[in-house]
Amino acid sequence: MKIVIVVFLLAVVAALASAGVLMLRKGRSSDPRGAMMARALAVRVGLSVAIFLLVLFSYWMGWIKPTGIPLAQ
């Protein structure tokens, strides 16, 4: 399960990086880079929501368990 979550997080970072590259490149006004950047950001948001739902579902199924932060004694 941890591998799946890490792969999703890497995909989120890749989508964010591609949107940043598209934003920084200069293009003509008729160039559809704005639409491509919006699509990359929409993919990032969709993947983030999917990760959140996957973590909730995994907790509900018992595949992952919270460990908490140990308190100093």
VENDA-V974297 format. One line per field, one symbol per residue. burial: + if it has 16 or more other ideal C-beta (glycine too) atoms within 10 Angstrom, else -. A space follows every 10 residues. Layout:
burial = ???
This chain:
burial = -------+-- ++--++-++- -+-------- ------+--+ +-++--++-- +--+---+-- ---------- ---
